[in-house]
Amino acid sequence: MGRRTSAHGANAEDGVLNDLNRWLQDSVFKPLEDKKMPVMEHLVELQVRLTRAVIVTALVFVGTFFYADQLVKWLRVPLQNMFVPGSLSWVPTDLPAVPFVFLAPAEALWQNVKVAGLFALVIATPYILFEIWQFVVPGLHAQERRFVGPFTMLSALAFYAGVAFSFFFVLPFALNFLVSYGVNAGFIPQLSIAQYVGFALWFLMVFGLIFEVPLAITLMAKLGWVDAPFLKRYRKWALLGAFIVAAILTPTPDPFNQCLMALPMYVFYEVGIVSAGFFNKKKAAADANKVPAPVGAGPGKAMAPAMSTAAGGDYVGVPSGSRRH
């Protein structure tokens, strides 16, 4: 009885996998249909899909703005806490109390709008990418769909990973260094809420884009624009460029935060070299498998097939899960 039930479950699982594979082949990877759309129809379709993306993002923004106070509290956590990966918890630092102030009547409201808007955009990114995919997929061949689809999903995941890495590791180190430097110099820390929110959001966005570097290099290698030997020759220039870009993007002129941004950028450049080498090997193997046609082959001759919580005072602790009313 146990064997029969196990076999039945295996058959059911195989059936689901076969159905999923058939749906992918028929709906996603089906061959390109030979039809042309007028330019105005393309523009109308683009307008419809952009309108849908804006409506969905606006609806998500309503939800994120309802929790904007809670989101801002979480955004203040890296200021006086350090994340411990071993225990997956936040530990308070030895920084003094850091009060937040606002310098304009609408500053507190505006920073809530910025935070809610950014989180709404990040949450709605998968749907926006889906609309973009639905717009461009009719113009792609089957082999291009097999590459662009996973590449789009990996881009979203890489951006989320960069935002998380910045929030849990980069922001606590950067804020602790900057505030400690000012305190040791004899200044009293007092932060504008708008300036802090802008600083934190900028770090999150930049690191989300930095994590896209390996995918961008992989895409260029796939298109044949660069290869691993070319990237290796320009290593020192890539290191210099990473520090120049970090100096431009870092909101503070100190070398500490510049290194925090430049070093991961260069590390991802090295990851891109490895990825480009992998694609170069696949391309070389594909070229080696091609069988050249005979020299004298004519129209009548056969051709070989190609394989194609807060601790008191102004301390900023980890907030509790309270809702905004």
C-alpha positions as protocol buffer text, in pm:
chain_id: "A"
residue {
  index: 1
  type: MET
  ca { x: 0 y: 0 z: 0 }
}
residue {
  index: 2
  type: GLY
  ca { x: 288 y: 234 z: 92 }
}
residue {
  index: 3
  type: ARG
  ca { x: 468 y: 162 z: -236 }
}
residue {
  index: 4
  type: ARG
  ca { x: 149 y: 221 z: -436 }
}
residue {
  index: 5
  type: THR
  ca { x: 90 y: 556 z: -262 }
}
residue {
  index: 6
  type: SER
  ca { x: 451 y: 658 z: -319 }
}
residue {
  index: 7
  type: ALA
  ca { x: 432 y: 569 z: -686 }
}
residue {
  index: 8
  type: HIS
  ca { x: 105 y: 760 z: -723 }
}
residue {
  index: 9
  type: GLY
  ca { x: 266 y: 1069 z: -562 }
}
residue {
  index: 10
  type: ALA
  ca { x: 566 y: 1044 z: -792 }
}
residue {
  index: 11
  type: ASN
  ca { x: 342 y: 1017 z: -1097 }
}
residue {
  index: 12
  type: ALA
  ca { x: 141 y: 1318 z: -984 }
}
residue {
  index: 13
  type: GLU
  ca { x: 460 y: 1519 z: -933 }
}
residue {
  index: 14
  type: ASP
  ca { x: 588 y: 1421 z: -1278 }
}
residue {
  index: 15
  type: GLY
  ca { x: 254 y: 1525 z: -1426 }
}
residue {
  index: 16
  type: VAL
  ca { x: 277 y: 1870 z: -1265 }
}
residue {
  index: 17
  type: LEU
  ca { x: 632 y: 1915 z: -1391 }
}
residue {
  index: 18
  type: ASN
  ca { x: 531 y: 1810 z: -1741 }
}
residue {
  index: 19
  type: ASP
  ca { x: 239 y: 2053 z: -1739 }
}
residue {
  index: 20
  type: LEU
  ca { x: 467 y: 2334 z: -1619 }
}
residue {
  index: 21
  type: ASN
  ca { x: 724 y: 2256 z: -1886 }
}
residue {
  index: 22
  type: ARG
  ca { x: 455 y: 2245 z: -2154 }
}
residue {
  index: 23
  type: TRP
  ca { x: 318 y: 2581 z: -2039 }
}
residue {
  index: 24
  type: LEU
  ca { x: 666 y: 2737 z: -2049 }
}
residue {
  index: 25
  type: GLN
  ca { x: 729 y: 2607 z: -2397 }
}
residue {
  index: 26
  type: ASP
  ca { x: 389 y: 2716 z: -2533 }
}
residue {
  index: 27
  type: SER
  ca { x: 352 y: 3051 z: -2354 }
}
residue {
  index: 28
  type: VAL
  ca { x: 703 y: 3180 z: -2281 }
}
residue {
  index: 29
  type: PHE
  ca { x: 947 y: 3008 z: -2511 }
}
residue {
  index: 30
  type: LYS
  ca { x: 725 y: 2960 z: -2814 }
}
residue {
  index: 31
  type: PRO
  ca { x: 875 y: 3063 z: -3146 }
}
residue {
  index: 32
  type: LEU
  ca { x: 835 y: 3420 z: -3260 }
}
residue {
  index: 33
  type: GLU
  ca { x: 524 y: 3472 z: -3471 }
}
residue {
  index: 34
  type: ASP
  ca { x: 582 y: 3643 z: -3801 }
}
residue {
  index: 35
  type: LYS
  ca { x: 357 y: 3944 z: -3753 }
}
residue {
  index: 36
  type: LYS
  ca { x: 418 y: 4314 z: -3757 }
}
residue {
  index: 37
  type: MET
  ca { x: 248 y: 4583 z: -3550 }
}
residue {
  index: 38
  type: PRO
  ca { x: 220 y: 4946 z: -3659 }
}
residue {
  index: 39
  type: VAL
  ca { x: 415 y: 5201 z: -3459 }
}
residue {
  index: 40
  type: MET
  ca { x: 97 y: 5353 z: -3313 }
}
residue {
  index: 41
  type: GLU
  ca { x: -13 y: 5013 z: -3180 }
}
residue {
  index: 42
  type: HIS
  ca { x: 324 y: 4974 z: -3008 }
}
residue {
  index: 43
  type: LEU
  ca { x: 288 y: 5319 z: -2852 }
}
residue {
  index: 44
  type: VAL
  ca { x: -67 y: 5244 z: -2735 }
}
residue {
  index: 45
  type: GLU
  ca { x: 45 y: 4915 z: -2580 }
}
residue {
  index: 46
  type: LEU
  ca { x: 339 y: 5090 z: -2410 }
}
residue {
  index: 47
  type: GLN
  ca { x: 102 y: 5355 z: -2272 }
}
residue {
  index: 48
  type: VAL
  ca { x: -135 y: 5090 z: -2136 }
}
residue {
  index: 49
  type: ARG
  ca { x: 143 y: 4896 z: -1967 }
}
residue {
  index: 50
  type: LEU
  ca { x: 302 y: 5210 z: -1819 }
}
residue {
  index: 51
  type: THR
  ca { x: -41 y: 5316 z: -1687 }
}
residue {
  index: 52
  type: ARG
  ca { x: -86 y: 4977 z: -1521 }
}
residue {
  index: 53
  type: ALA
  ca { x: 259 y: 4998 z: -1361 }
}
residue {
  index: 54
  type: VAL
  ca { x: 191 y: 5350 z: -1230 }
}
residue {
  index: 55
  type: ILE
  ca { x: -149 y: 5249 z: -1088 }
}
residue {
  index: 56
  type: VAL
  ca { x: -5 y: 4943 z: -912 }
}
residue {
  index: 57
  type: THR
  ca { x: 286 y: 5148 z: -772 }
}
residue {
  index: 58
  type: ALA
  ca { x: 42 y: 5416 z: -649 }
}
residue {
  index: 59
  type: LEU
  ca { x: -172 y: 5154 z: -474 }
}
residue {
  index: 60
  type: VAL
  ca { x: 138 y: 5008 z: -307 }
}
residue {
  index: 61
  type: PHE
  ca { x: 242 y: 5362 z: -208 }
}
residue {
  index: 62
  type: VAL
  ca { x: -89 y: 5407 z: -22 }
}
residue {
  index: 63
  type: GLY
  ca { x: -7 y: 5098 z: 183 }
}
residue {
  index: 64
  type: THR
  ca { x: 356 y: 5193 z: 248 }
}
residue {
  index: 65
  type: PHE
  ca { x: 258 y: 5549 z: 347 }
}
residue {
  index: 66
  type: PHE
  ca { x: 19 y: 5402 z: 607 }
}
residue {
  index: 67
  type: TYR
  ca { x: 325 y: 5233 z: 764 }
}
residue {
  index: 68
  type: ALA
  ca { x: 567 y: 5519 z: 688 }
}
residue {
  index: 69
  type: ASP
  ca { x: 633 y: 5600 z: 1056 }
}
residue {
  index: 70
  type: GLN
  ca { x: 728 y: 5238 z: 1122 }
}
residue {
  index: 71
  type: LEU
  ca { x: 947 y: 5229 z: 812 }
}
residue {
  index: 72
  type: VAL
  ca { x: 1132 y: 5544 z: 922 }
}
residue {
  index: 73
  type: LYS
  ca { x: 1191 y: 5389 z: 1266 }
}
residue {
  index: 74
  type: TRP
  ca { x: 1347 y: 5086 z: 1101 }
}
residue {
  index: 75
  type: LEU
  ca { x: 1553 y: 5312 z: 876 }
}
residue {
  index: 76
  type: ARG
  ca { x: 1699 y: 5475 z: 1190 }
}
residue {
  index: 77
  type: VAL
  ca { x: 1808 y: 5142 z: 1337 }
}
residue {
  index: 78
  type: PRO
  ca { x: 2157 y: 5132 z: 1174 }
}
residue {
  index: 79
  type: LEU
  ca { x: 2247 y: 5467 z: 1339 }
}
residue {
  index: 80
  type: GLN
  ca { x: 2301 y: 5334 z: 1694 }
}
residue {
  index: 81
  type: ASN
  ca { x: 2303 y: 4959 z: 1639 }
}
residue {
  index: 82
  type: MET
  ca { x: 2527 y: 4703 z: 1473 }
}
residue {
  index: 83
  type: PHE
  ca { x: 2396 y: 4385 z: 1312 }
}
residue {
  index: 84
  type: VAL
  ca { x: 2546 y: 4057 z: 1439 }
}
residue {
  index: 85
  type: PRO
  ca { x: 2515 y: 3787 z: 1171 }
}
residue {
  index: 86
  type: GLY
  ca { x: 2585 y: 3503 z: 1417 }
}
residue {
  index: 87
  type: SER
  ca { x: 2279 y: 3575 z: 1631 }
}
residue {
  index: 88
  type: LEU
  ca { x: 2079 y: 3757 z: 1359 }
}
residue {
  index: 89
  type: SER
  ca { x: 2015 y: 4046 z: 1600 }
}
residue {
  index: 90
  type: TRP
  ca { x: 2097 y: 4414 z: 1646 }
}
residue {
  index: 91
  type: VAL
  ca { x: 2338 y: 4516 z: 1926 }
}
residue {
  index: 92
  type: PRO
  ca { x: 2351 y: 4878 z: 2055 }
}
residue {
  index: 93
  type: THR
  ca { x: 2674 y: 5070 z: 1997 }
}
residue {
  index: 94
  type: ASP
  ca { x: 2851 y: 5303 z: 2245 }
}
residue {
  index: 95
  type: LEU
  ca { x: 2736 y: 5618 z: 2065 }
}
residue {
  index: 96
  type: PRO
  ca { x: 2573 y: 5890 z: 2279 }
}
residue {
  index: 97
  type: ALA
  ca { x: 2211 y: 5993 z: 2237 }
}
residue {
  index: 98
  type: VAL
  ca { x: 2149 y: 6126 z: 1887 }
}
residue {
  index: 99
  type: PRO
  ca { x: 1830 y: 6339 z: 1875 }
}
residue {
  index: 100
  type: PHE
  ca { x: 1655 y: 6401 z: 1547 }
}
residue {
  index: 101
  type: VAL
  ca { x: 1522 y: 6746 z: 1455 }
}
residue {
  index: 102
  type: PHE
  ca { x: 1334 y: 6891 z: 1160 }
}
residue {
  index: 103
  type: LEU
  ca { x: 1424 y: 7235 z: 1025 }
}
residue {
  index: 104
  type: ALA
  ca { x: 1118 y: 7309 z: 812 }
}
residue {
  index: 105
  type: PRO
  ca { x: 742 y: 7276 z: 878 }
}
residue {
  index: 106
  type: ALA
  ca { x: 691 y: 7009 z: 612 }
}
residue {
  index: 107
  type: GLU
  ca { x: 1022 y: 6828 z: 658 }
}
residue {
  index: 108
  type: ALA
  ca { x: 885 y: 6547 z: 874 }
}
residue {
  index: 109
  type: LEU
  ca { x: 598 y: 6485 z: 630 }
}
residue {
  index: 110
  type: TRP
  ca { x: 821 y: 6499 z: 324 }
}
residue {
  index: 111
  type: GLN
  ca { x: 1067 y: 6242 z: 458 }
}
residue {
  index: 112
  type: ASN
  ca { x: 775 y: 6004 z: 520 }
}
residue {
  index: 113
  type: VAL
  ca { x: 667 y: 6054 z: 159 }
}
residue {
  index: 114
  type: LYS
  ca { x: 1020 y: 5979 z: 33 }
}
residue {
  index: 115
  type: VAL
  ca { x: 1052 y: 5663 z: 240 }
}
residue {
  index: 116
  type: ALA
  ca { x: 707 y: 5538 z: 144 }
}
residue {
  index: 117
  type: GLY
  ca { x: 773 y: 5614 z: -222 }
}
residue {
  index: 118
  type: LEU
  ca { x: 1102 y: 5427 z: -230 }
}
residue {
  index: 119
  type: PHE
  ca { x: 962 y: 5123 z: -56 }
}
residue {
  index: 120
  type: ALA
  ca { x: 660 y: 5126 z: -288 }
}
residue {
  index: 121
  type: LEU
  ca { x: 889 y: 5132 z: -590 }
}
residue {
  index: 122
  type: VAL
  ca { x: 1101 y: 4847 z: -454 }
}
residue {
  index: 123
  type: ILE
  ca { x: 795 y: 4634 z: -371 }
}
residue {
  index: 124
  type: ALA
  ca { x: 634 y: 4701 z: -709 }
}
residue {
  index: 125
  type: THR
  ca { x: 953 y: 4626 z: -904 }
}
residue {
  index: 126
  type: PRO
  ca { x: 856 y: 4264 z: -989 }
}
residue {
  index: 127
  type: TYR
  ca { x: 528 y: 4380 z: -1141 }
}
residue {
  index: 128
  type: ILE
  ca { x: 700 y: 4661 z: -1333 }
}
residue {
  index: 129
  type: LEU
  ca { x: 949 y: 4411 z: -1472 }
}
residue {
  index: 130
  type: PHE
  ca { x: 660 y: 4181 z: -1566 }
}
residue {
  index: 131
  type: GLU
  ca { x: 496 y: 4458 z: -1769 }
}
residue {
  index: 132
  type: ILE
  ca { x: 826 y: 4536 z: -1939 }
}
residue {
  index: 133
  type: TRP
  ca { x: 868 y: 4167 z: -2018 }
}
residue {
  index: 134
  type: GLN
  ca { x: 521 y: 4144 z: -2166 }
}
residue {
  index: 135
  type: PHE
  ca { x: 598 y: 4445 z: -2388 }
}
residue {
  index: 136
  type: VAL
  ca { x: 932 y: 4329 z: -2527 }
}
residue {
  index: 137
  type: VAL
  ca { x: 877 y: 3953 z: -2543 }
}
residue {
  index: 138
  type: PRO
  ca { x: 690 y: 3952 z: -2878 }
}
residue {
  index: 139
  type: GLY
  ca { x: 1002 y: 4090 z: -3044 }
}
residue {
  index: 140
  type: LEU
  ca { x: 1238 y: 3825 z: -2906 }
}
residue {
  index: 141
  type: HIS
  ca { x: 1329 y: 3490 z: -3050 }
}
residue {
  index: 142
  type: ALA
  ca { x: 1300 y: 3173 z: -2844 }
}
residue {
  index: 143
  type: GLN
  ca { x: 1670 y: 3160 z: -2751 }
}
residue {
  index: 144
  type: GLU
  ca { x: 1661 y: 3529 z: -2654 }
}
residue {
  index: 145
  type: ARG
  ca { x: 1361 y: 3469 z: -2426 }
}
residue {
  index: 146
  type: ARG
  ca { x: 1546 y: 3190 z: -2248 }
}
residue {
  index: 147
  type: PHE
  ca { x: 1823 y: 3438 z: -2161 }
}
residue {
  index: 148
  type: VAL
  ca { x: 1634 y: 3766 z: -2103 }
}
residue {
  index: 149
  type: GLY
  ca { x: 1372 y: 3613 z: -1870 }
}
residue {
  index: 150
  type: PRO
  ca { x: 1614 y: 3469 z: -1610 }
}
residue {
  index: 151
  type: PHE
  ca { x: 1838 y: 3775 z: -1648 }
}
residue {
  index: 152
  type: THR
  ca { x: 1548 y: 4004 z: -1556 }
}
residue {
  index: 153
  type: MET
  ca { x: 1460 y: 3800 z: -1248 }
}
residue {
  index: 154
  type: LEU
  ca { x: 1823 y: 3784 z: -1137 }
}
residue {
  index: 155
  type: SER
  ca { x: 1849 y: 4163 z: -1176 }
}
residue {
  index: 156
  type: ALA
  ca { x: 1561 y: 4216 z: -931 }
}
residue {
  index: 157
  type: LEU
  ca { x: 1710 y: 3966 z: -684 }
}
residue {
  index: 158
  type: ALA
  ca { x: 2055 y: 4129 z: -710 }
}
residue {
  index: 159
  type: PHE
  ca { x: 1905 y: 4472 z: -639 }
}
residue {
  index: 160
  type: TYR
  ca { x: 1724 y: 4340 z: -330 }
}
residue {
  index: 161
  type: ALA
  ca { x: 2047 y: 4172 z: -213 }
}
residue {
  index: 162
  type: GLY
  ca { x: 2237 y: 4500 z: -251 }
}
residue {
  index: 163
  type: VAL
  ca { x: 1976 y: 4693 z: -51 }
}
residue {
  index: 164
  type: ALA
  ca { x: 1986 y: 4431 z: 226 }
}
residue {
  index: 165
  type: PHE
  ca { x: 2368 y: 4426 z: 233 }
}
residue {
  index: 166
  type: SER
  ca { x: 2377 y: 4805 z: 264 }
}
residue {
  index: 167
  type: PHE
  ca { x: 2114 y: 4814 z: 542 }
}
residue {
  index: 168
  type: PHE
  ca { x: 2263 y: 4539 z: 758 }
}
residue {
  index: 169
  type: PHE
  ca { x: 2636 y: 4594 z: 708 }
}
residue {
  index: 170
  type: VAL
  ca { x: 2738 y: 4911 z: 523 }
}
residue {
  index: 171
  type: LEU
  ca { x: 2509 y: 5171 z: 684 }
}
residue {
  index: 172
  type: PRO
  ca { x: 2590 y: 5073 z: 1047 }
}
residue {
  index: 173
  type: PHE
  ca { x: 2966 y: 5095 z: 984 }
}
residue {
  index: 174
  type: ALA
  ca { x: 2941 y: 5421 z: 789 }
}
residue {
  index: 175
  type: LEU
  ca { x: 2710 y: 5595 z: 1039 }
}
residue {
  index: 176
  type: ASN
  ca { x: 2910 y: 5474 z: 1340 }
}
residue {
  index: 177
  type: PHE
  ca { x: 3232 y: 5605 z: 1185 }
}
residue {
  index: 178
  type: LEU
  ca { x: 3091 y: 5945 z: 1091 }
}
residue {
  index: 179
  type: VAL
  ca { x: 2906 y: 6014 z: 1417 }
}
residue {
  index: 180
  type: SER
  ca { x: 3199 y: 5888 z: 1628 }
}
residue {
  index: 181
  type: TYR
  ca { x: 3436 y: 6115 z: 1435 }
}
residue {
  index: 182
  type: GLY
  ca { x: 3218 y: 6419 z: 1511 }
}
residue {
  index: 183
  type: VAL
  ca { x: 3177 y: 6326 z: 1878 }
}
residue {
  index: 184
  type: ASN
  ca { x: 3552 y: 6273 z: 1921 }
}
residue {
  index: 185
  type: ALA
  ca { x: 3610 y: 6614 z: 1763 }
}
residue {
  index: 186
  type: GLY
  ca { x: 3399 y: 6774 z: 2039 }
}
residue {
  index: 187
  type: PHE
  ca { x: 3074 y: 6830 z: 1851 }
}
residue {
  index: 188
  type: ILE
  ca { x: 2725 y: 6746 z: 1978 }
}
residue {
  index: 189
  type: PRO
  ca { x: 2540 y: 6511 z: 1741 }
}
residue {
  index: 190
  type: GLN
  ca { x: 2203 y: 6644 z: 1628 }
}
residue {
  index: 191
  type: LEU
  ca { x: 2069 y: 6520 z: 1298 }
}
residue {
  index: 192
  type: SER
  ca { x: 1813 y: 6660 z: 1061 }
}
residue {
  index: 193
  type: ILE
  ca { x: 1563 y: 6387 z: 987 }
}
residue {
  index: 194
  type: ALA
  ca { x: 1550 y: 6483 z: 620 }
}
residue {
  index: 195
  type: GLN
  ca { x: 1929 y: 6477 z: 583 }
}
residue {
  index: 196
  type: TYR
  ca { x: 1951 y: 6140 z: 755 }
}
residue {
  index: 197
  type: VAL
  ca { x: 1675 y: 5984 z: 548 }
}
residue {
  index: 198
  type: GLY
  ca { x: 1831 y: 6114 z: 229 }
}
residue {
  index: 199
  type: PHE
  ca { x: 2173 y: 5977 z: 331 }
}
residue {
  index: 200
  type: ALA
  ca { x: 2033 y: 5634 z: 415 }
}
residue {
  index: 201
  type: LEU
  ca { x: 1814 y: 5605 z: 105 }
}
residue {
  index: 202
  type: TRP
  ca { x: 2104 y: 5709 z: -118 }
}
residue {
  index: 203
  type: PHE
  ca { x: 2325 y: 5435 z: 27 }
}
residue {
  index: 204
  type: LEU
  ca { x: 2052 y: 5177 z: -18 }
}
residue {
  index: 205
  type: MET
  ca { x: 1990 y: 5271 z: -381 }
}
residue {
  index: 206
  type: VAL
  ca { x: 2357 y: 5289 z: -477 }
}
residue {
  index: 207
  type: PHE
  ca { x: 2441 y: 4950 z: -330 }
}
residue {
  index: 208
  type: GLY
  ca { x: 2138 y: 4801 z: -497 }
}
residue {
  index: 209
  type: LEU
  ca { x: 2283 y: 4920 z: -829 }
}
residue {
  index: 210
  type: ILE
  ca { x: 2637 y: 4806 z: -741 }
}
residue {
  index: 211
  type: PHE
  ca { x: 2511 y: 4452 z: -706 }
}
residue {
  index: 212
  type: GLU
  ca { x: 2402 y: 4475 z: -1070 }
}
residue {
  index: 213
  type: VAL
  ca { x: 2763 y: 4505 z: -1193 }
}
residue {
  index: 214
  type: PRO
  ca { x: 2825 y: 4130 z: -1245 }
}
residue {
  index: 215
  type: LEU
  ca { x: 2500 y: 4094 z: -1435 }
}
residue {
  index: 216
  type: ALA
  ca { x: 2585 y: 4393 z: -1656 }
}
residue {
  index: 217
  type: ILE
  ca { x: 2926 y: 4245 z: -1737 }
}
residue {
  index: 218
  type: THR
  ca { x: 2766 y: 3908 z: -1804 }
}
residue {
  index: 219
  type: LEU
  ca { x: 2520 y: 4068 z: -2043 }
}
residue {
  index: 220
  type: MET
  ca { x: 2800 y: 4245 z: -2231 }
}
residue {
  index: 221
  type: ALA
  ca { x: 2993 y: 3918 z: -2252 }
}
residue {
  index: 222
  type: LYS
  ca { x: 2686 y: 3739 z: -2379 }
}
residue {
  index: 223
  type: LEU
  ca { x: 2645 y: 4003 z: -2650 }
}
residue {
  index: 224
  type: GLY
  ca { x: 3013 y: 3970 z: -2744 }
}
residue {
  index: 225
  type: TRP
  ca { x: 3110 y: 4324 z: -2645 }
}
residue {
  index: 226
  type: VAL
  ca { x: 3372 y: 4216 z: -2386 }
}
residue {
  index: 227
  type: ASP
  ca { x: 3554 y: 3897 z: -2290 }
}
residue {
  index: 228
  type: ALA
  ca { x: 3758 y: 3778 z: -1993 }
}
residue {
  index: 229
  type: PRO
  ca { x: 4105 y: 3866 z: -2135 }
}
residue {
  index: 230
  type: PHE
  ca { x: 3984 y: 4218 z: -2215 }
}
residue {
  index: 231
  type: LEU
  ca { x: 3848 y: 4265 z: -1862 }
}
residue {
  index: 232
  type: LYS
  ca { x: 4169 y: 4130 z: -1707 }
}
residue {
  index: 233
  type: ARG
  ca { x: 4381 y: 4379 z: -1901 }
}
residue {
  index: 234
  type: TYR
  ca { x: 4183 y: 4671 z: -1754 }
}
residue {
  index: 235
  type: ARG
  ca { x: 4184 y: 4555 z: -1390 }
}
residue {
  index: 236
  type: LYS
  ca { x: 4388 y: 4849 z: -1257 }
}
residue {
  index: 237
  type: TRP
  ca { x: 4171 y: 5094 z: -1448 }
}
residue {
  index: 238
  type: ALA
  ca { x: 3861 y: 4927 z: -1310 }
}
residue {
  index: 239
  type: LEU
  ca { x: 3999 y: 4970 z: -955 }
}
residue {
  index: 240
  type: LEU
  ca { x: 4074 y: 5336 z: -1021 }
}
residue {
  index: 241
  type: GLY
  ca { x: 3733 y: 5386 z: -1180 }
}
residue {
  index: 242
  type: ALA
  ca { x: 3562 y: 5222 z: -883 }
}
residue {
  index: 243
  type: PHE
  ca { x: 3722 y: 5474 z: -645 }
}
residue {
  index: 244
  type: ILE
  ca { x: 3637 y: 5765 z: -876 }
}
residue {
  index: 245
  type: VAL
  ca { x: 3274 y: 5656 z: -905 }
}
residue {
  index: 246
  type: ALA
  ca { x: 3259 y: 5599 z: -528 }
}
residue {
  index: 247
  type: ALA
  ca { x: 3401 y: 5949 z: -468 }
}
residue {
  index: 248
  type: ILE
  ca { x: 3123 y: 6092 z: -686 }
}
residue {
  index: 249
  type: LEU
  ca { x: 2842 y: 5882 z: -542 }
}
residue {
  index: 250
  type: THR
  ca { x: 2942 y: 5891 z: -173 }
}
residue {
  index: 251
  type: PRO
  ca { x: 2746 y: 6168 z: 1 }
}
residue {
  index: 252
  type: THR
  ca { x: 3047 y: 6241 z: 228 }
}
residue {
  index: 253
  type: PRO
  ca { x: 3410 y: 6314 z: 126 }
}
residue {
  index: 254
  type: ASP
  ca { x: 3572 y: 6083 z: 381 }
}
residue {
  index: 255
  type: PRO
  ca { x: 3783 y: 5795 z: 244 }
}
residue {
  index: 256
  type: PHE
  ca { x: 3620 y: 5541 z: 479 }
}
residue {
  index: 257
  type: ASN
  ca { x: 3282 y: 5552 z: 310 }
}
residue {
  index: 258
  type: GLN
  ca { x: 3452 y: 5575 z: -27 }
}
residue {
  index: 259
  type: CYS
  ca { x: 3626 y: 5245 z: 41 }
}
residue {
  index: 260
  type: LEU
  ca { x: 3300 y: 5092 z: 163 }
}
residue {
  index: 261
  type: MET
  ca { x: 3152 y: 5167 z: -178 }
}
residue {
  index: 262
  type: ALA
  ca { x: 3451 y: 5117 z: -406 }
}
residue {
  index: 263
  type: LEU
  ca { x: 3577 y: 4783 z: -278 }
}
residue {
  index: 264
  type: PRO
  ca { x: 3249 y: 4593 z: -329 }
}
residue {
  index: 265
  type: MET
  ca { x: 3226 y: 4750 z: -674 }
}
residue {
  index: 266
  type: TYR
  ca { x: 3570 y: 4615 z: -767 }
}
residue {
  index: 267
  type: VAL
  ca { x: 3496 y: 4274 z: -614 }
}
residue {
  index: 268
  type: PHE
  ca { x: 3190 y: 4250 z: -835 }
}
residue {
  index: 269
  type: TYR
  ca { x: 3409 y: 4344 z: -1131 }
}
residue {
  index: 270
  type: GLU
  ca { x: 3619 y: 4037 z: -1056 }
}
residue {
  index: 271
  type: VAL
  ca { x: 3302 y: 3829 z: -1032 }
}
residue {
  index: 272
  type: GLY
  ca { x: 3208 y: 3965 z: -1372 }
}
residue {
  index: 273
  type: ILE
  ca { x: 3543 y: 3845 z: -1511 }
}
residue {
  index: 274
  type: VAL
  ca { x: 3467 y: 3493 z: -1392 }
}
residue {
  index: 275
  type: SER
  ca { x: 3121 y: 3508 z: -1543 }
}
residue {
  index: 276
  type: ALA
  ca { x: 3254 y: 3642 z: -1873 }
}
residue {
  index: 277
  type: GLY
  ca { x: 3510 y: 3360 z: -1884 }
}
residue {
  index: 278
  type: PHE
  ca { x: 3233 y: 3107 z: -1834 }
}
residue {
  index: 279
  type: PHE
  ca { x: 3033 y: 3245 z: -2124 }
}
residue {
  index: 280
  type: ASN
  ca { x: 3344 y: 3262 z: -2341 }
}
residue {
  index: 281
  type: LYS
  ca { x: 3406 y: 2891 z: -2278 }
}
residue {
  index: 282
  type: LYS
  ca { x: 3049 y: 2808 z: -2371 }
}
residue {
  index: 283
  type: LYS
  ca { x: 3079 y: 3013 z: -2690 }
}
residue {
  index: 284
  type: ALA
  ca { x: 3411 y: 2849 z: -2781 }
}
residue {
  index: 285
  type: ALA
  ca { x: 3262 y: 2505 z: -2722 }
}
residue {
  index: 286
  type: ALA
  ca { x: 2965 y: 2591 z: -2941 }
}
residue {
  index: 287
  type: ASP
  ca { x: 3196 y: 2710 z: -3220 }
}
residue {
  index: 288
  type: ALA
  ca { x: 3404 y: 2393 z: -3194 }
}
residue {
  index: 289
  type: ASN
  ca { x: 3095 y: 2178 z: -3234 }
}
residue {
  index: 290
  type: LYS
  ca { x: 3005 y: 2340 z: -3562 }
}
residue {
  index: 291
  type: VAL
  ca { x: 3092 y: 2123 z: -3861 }
}
residue {
  index: 292
  type: PRO
  ca { x: 3230 y: 2325 z: -4152 }
}
residue {
  index: 293
  type: ALA
  ca { x: 3072 y: 2279 z: -4491 }
}
residue {
  index: 294
  type: PRO
  ca { x: 3273 y: 2100 z: -4766 }
}
residue {
  index: 295
  type: VAL
  ca { x: 3462 y: 2330 z: -4997 }
}
residue {
  index: 296
  type: GLY
  ca { x: 3302 y: 2204 z: -5310 }
}
residue {
  index: 297
  type: ALA
  ca { x: 2952 y: 2175 z: -5179 }
}
residue {
  index: 298
  type: GLY
  ca { x: 2701 y: 2298 z: -5427 }
}
residue {
  index: 299
  type: PRO
  ca { x: 2325 y: 2315 z: -5448 }
}
residue {
  index: 300
  type: GLY
  ca { x: 2298 y: 1949 z: -5521 }
}
residue {
  index: 301
  type: LYS
  ca { x: 2540 y: 1829 z: -5257 }
}
residue {
  index: 302
  type: ALA
  ca { x: 2456 y: 1747 z: -4899 }
}
residue {
  index: 303
  type: MET
  ca { x: 2566 y: 1998 z: -4638 }
}
residue {
  index: 304
  type: ALA
  ca { x: 2679 y: 1902 z: -4286 }
}
residue {
  index: 305
  type: PRO
  ca { x: 2426 y: 2017 z: -4026 }
}
residue {
  index: 306
  type: ALA
  ca { x: 2532 y: 2297 z: -3791 }
}
residue {
  index: 307
  type: MET
  ca { x: 2448 y: 2281 z: -3421 }
}
residue {
  index: 308
  type: SER
  ca { x: 2302 y: 2557 z: -3377 }
}
residue {
  index: 309
  type: THR
  ca { x: 1263 y: 4860 z: 2112 }
}
residue {
  index: 310
  type: ALA
  ca { x: 1412 y: 5217 z: 2282 }
}
residue {
  index: 311
  type: ALA
  ca { x: 1645 y: 5208 z: 2593 }
}
residue {
  index: 312
  type: GLY
  ca { x: 1538 y: 5557 z: 2720 }
}
residue {
  index: 313
  type: GLY
  ca { x: 1608 y: 5915 z: 2619 }
}
residue {
  index: 314
  type: ASP
  ca { x: 1678 y: 5972 z: 2253 }
}
residue {
  index: 315
  type: TYR
  ca { x: 1835 y: 5634 z: 2186 }
}
residue {
  index: 316
  type: VAL
  ca { x: 1723 y: 5488 z: 1860 }
}
residue {
  index: 317
  type: GLY
  ca { x: 1646 y: 5123 z: 1921 }
}
residue {
  index: 318
  type: VAL
  ca { x: 1488 y: 4849 z: 1715 }
}
residue {
  index: 319
  type: PRO
  ca { x: 1119 y: 4938 z: 1680 }
}
residue {
  index: 320
  type: SER
  ca { x: 838 y: 4707 z: 1776 }
}
residue {
  index: 321
  type: GLY
  ca { x: 573 y: 4591 z: 1532 }
}
residue {
  index: 322
  type: SER
  ca { x: 322 y: 4865 z: 1612 }
}
residue {
  index: 323
  type: ARG
  ca { x: 97 y: 5003 z: 1337 }
}
residue {
  index: 324
  type: ARG
  ca { x: 41 y: 5362 z: 1251 }
}
residue {
  index: 325
  type: HIS
  ca { x: -305 y: 5495 z: 1334 }
}
